[in-house]
Structure formats: structure tokens, C-alpha cells
Amino acid sequence: MTSRISIITLGVSDMVGSIAFYRDGLGFPTNAQDADDWAIFQTSGSRLALYSRDKLAGDIGIPSGGAGFGGITLAHNTDSRKEVDVFIERAIKAGGKLLKSPQPASWDGYSGYFADPDGYPWEIAWGEDWLFDDQGILWGGSLGIPPKSARRGTRPPEK
């Protein structure tokens, strides 16, 4: 498997204000509109996403105000649906704690969550329409128009 952090998601209390801060204040490129439920910003390397803190905690299946949830998740996006299962099984065997079993997601993908030994939640996810470019950067849908070099999977083509 390819090692990557695809998305860092911040659980925010004010979506409109947070979108404006990153989009208008800092100039981070996005297709997000003020009324959107979530926003994703194009950055070099990883993506930065914003989502309601309460909804993010709900997606993981933990209380929003509960101990151990700092309002941030890390995401590793995979090349296939099966790889989500394999990655989460590997994390659990290595000492991670299962937070949410892999399952179909509300956004038409497939994902699950685990916590690392310090309690940081990781989402492992796959989406049928996602593409990766030569640097392993995730593209497609609200992530923006992929470059021509983008392809399914991140492994370099055979020579």
C-alpha cells in the first residue's frame, strides 16, 4: 500500500465563517459555496477539508464533546474498496482501536474509522470517481478537475 495522508479534516463550529476564512481570507482554492455542508480546499500535497464538528463526530460514531475527540481527522484514501478493509484490519492488528467498521458511506463511497494508539481518528476511504496524480494527490468531484496525468490508483504504470 502507498503511504499517504490525503485529507486533513477540521471539525468546525461555523461552516460559513470557516469557508470564508480559508477561501476569501487565506485564498485557498475551492469550489465550496457559503451554504455547503462541507468544503475541501486544494493545497499542495494533501487536501484540507472543513466539516461541522458535530457531524464529523457523528460520522465517526463518537460524542462531539467527548474526551479524545479534538475535532480533527486524518484521511488515507485508497485505490480500491477492498484496500479500505485491509488497511483497517492492519491498523487494528498494530494496536489501533476500531471506531467505525468499513461500510458504504453517505457520499457514495466506502469508509471506516480507527484511532491510533494516541486516540487520533483516521478515516480510510475509497470513492469510485477518485483519481490520483503522479504525486499521489487526490482528485475528482469536489476535489477539482484532475490533471491529465491523473489515473485510478497511485502505483506508477508498468514500464
C-alpha positions as CSV (number, residue, x, y, z in Angstrom):
1,M,0.0,0.0,0.0
2,T,1.0,3.6,-0.6
3,S,1.7,5.7,2.5
4,R,-0.2,8.9,2.3
5,I,-2.3,11.4,4.2
6,S,-4.9,12.5,1.6
7,I,-7.1,14.8,3.6
8,I,-6.9,16.6,7.0
9,T,-10.5,17.4,8.1
10,L,-11.1,20.1,10.7
11,G,-14.4,19.9,12.6
12,V,-15.6,23.5,12.7
13,S,-18.4,25.3,14.7
14,D,-19.2,27.8,11.9
15,M,-19.1,26.5,8.4
16,V,-19.9,29.8,6.7
17,G,-17.3,31.7,8.7
18,S,-14.7,28.9,8.2
19,I,-15.2,28.7,4.5
20,A,-14.9,32.4,4.2
21,F,-11.7,32.4,6.3
22,Y,-9.9,29.8,4.2
23,R,-11.3,30.7,0.8
24,D,-11.5,34.5,1.0
25,G,-9.1,35.3,3.8
26,L,-6.3,32.9,3.0
27,G,-7.0,32.4,-0.7
28,F,-7.1,28.6,-0.6
29,P,-8.7,27.4,-3.9
30,T,-12.1,25.6,-3.5
31,N,-15.4,25.1,-5.3
32,A,-17.2,25.4,-1.9
33,Q,-20.1,27.8,-1.6
34,D,-21.1,29.5,1.7
35,A,-24.1,27.2,2.2
36,D,-22.2,24.0,1.7
37,D,-22.3,21.3,4.4
38,W,-18.6,20.6,3.8
39,A,-15.7,22.2,2.0
40,I,-12.5,20.9,0.6
41,F,-9.5,23.1,-0.4
42,Q,-6.8,22.4,-2.9
43,T,-3.4,22.6,-1.2
44,S,0.0,21.3,-2.3
45,G,0.2,17.6,-1.3
46,S,-2.8,16.9,1.0
47,R,-6.3,18.4,0.9
48,L,-7.8,20.5,3.7
49,A,-11.5,19.8,4.5
50,L,-13.9,21.6,6.7
51,Y,-17.0,19.8,8.2
52,S,-19.3,20.5,11.1
53,R,-17.6,19.4,14.3
54,D,-20.8,17.7,15.4
55,K,-21.4,16.0,12.1
56,L,-17.8,14.8,11.9
57,A,-18.1,13.3,15.4
58,G,-21.4,11.7,14.3
59,D,-19.8,10.2,11.2
60,I,-17.1,8.6,13.4
61,G,-19.7,7.5,15.9
62,I,-18.4,9.3,18.9
63,P,-19.8,12.1,21.1
64,S,-18.8,15.6,19.8
65,G,-17.9,16.9,23.2
66,G,-16.4,13.6,24.4
67,A,-12.9,13.1,25.6
68,G,-10.4,12.2,22.9
69,F,-12.1,14.0,20.0
70,G,-10.1,17.1,19.2
71,G,-12.2,18.0,16.2
72,I,-9.7,16.7,13.6
73,T,-9.4,13.6,11.5
74,L,-6.8,12.4,9.1
75,A,-7.8,10.5,5.9
76,H,-6.0,7.9,3.9
77,N,-7.7,7.4,0.5
78,T,-7.2,4.0,-1.1
79,D,-7.0,2.7,-4.6
80,S,-9.9,0.2,-4.1
81,R,-12.8,-0.6,-1.8
82,K,-11.1,-3.8,-0.6
83,E,-8.0,-1.9,0.4
84,V,-10.1,0.0,3.0
85,D,-10.8,-3.3,4.7
86,V,-7.2,-4.4,4.5
87,F,-5.9,-1.1,5.8
88,I,-8.2,-1.0,8.8
89,E,-7.5,-4.7,9.7
90,R,-3.8,-3.9,9.6
91,A,-4.3,-0.8,11.9
92,I,-6.2,-2.9,14.4
93,K,-3.6,-5.6,14.4
94,A,-0.9,-2.9,15.0
95,G,-2.7,-1.6,18.1
96,G,-5.3,0.8,16.7
97,K,-8.9,0.9,18.0
98,L,-11.8,0.3,15.6
99,L,-14.1,3.3,15.8
100,K,-16.4,2.5,12.8
101,S,-16.3,-0.6,10.7
102,P,-15.9,-0.1,7.0
103,Q,-19.2,0.4,5.3
104,P,-20.9,2.2,2.4
105,A,-20.8,6.0,3.1
106,S,-23.5,8.6,2.7
107,W,-21.4,10.2,0.0
108,D,-21.5,7.1,-2.2
109,G,-18.1,5.8,-1.3
110,Y,-16.9,3.3,1.3
111,S,-15.1,4.1,4.5
112,G,-14.3,3.2,8.1
113,Y,-12.5,4.8,11.1
114,F,-9.9,3.7,13.6
115,A,-8.0,5.5,16.3
116,D,-4.2,5.3,16.5
117,P,-2.7,4.5,19.9
118,D,-2.9,8.1,21.0
119,G,-6.6,8.4,20.0
120,Y,-6.3,10.3,16.7
121,P,-9.1,9.2,14.4
122,W,-8.2,8.2,10.9
123,E,-10.7,7.7,8.1
124,I,-9.8,5.1,5.5
125,A,-11.9,5.7,2.4
126,W,-12.4,4.8,-1.2
127,G,-14.5,6.6,-3.9
128,E,-15.3,5.2,-7.3
129,D,-14.7,8.6,-9.0
130,W,-11.4,9.4,-7.3
131,L,-8.2,9.7,-9.3
132,F,-4.6,10.2,-8.1
133,D,-1.9,12.2,-10.0
134,D,1.7,11.3,-10.3
135,Q,2.5,12.7,-6.8
136,G,-0.4,10.7,-5.2
137,I,-2.6,13.8,-4.8
138,L,-6.3,13.0,-4.8
139,W,-8.6,14.5,-7.5
140,G,-12.2,14.2,-8.7
141,G,-15.6,15.6,-7.9
142,S,-15.4,18.5,-5.3
143,L,-11.6,17.9,-5.2
144,G,-11.2,19.7,-8.5
145,I,-10.6,18.9,-12.1
146,P,-7.7,16.3,-12.3
147,P,-4.6,16.9,-14.4
148,K,-4.3,14.8,-17.5
149,S,-1.8,12.6,-15.7
150,A,-4.3,11.5,-13.1
151,R,-5.4,7.9,-13.1
152,R,-7.1,5.3,-10.9
153,G,-4.7,4.1,-8.3
154,T,-1.4,5.6,-7.4
155,R,1.0,3.0,-8.5
156,P,3.2,4.1,-11.4
157,P,2.4,2.5,-14.7
158,E,4.4,-0.6,-15.6
159,K,7.4,0.2,-18.0
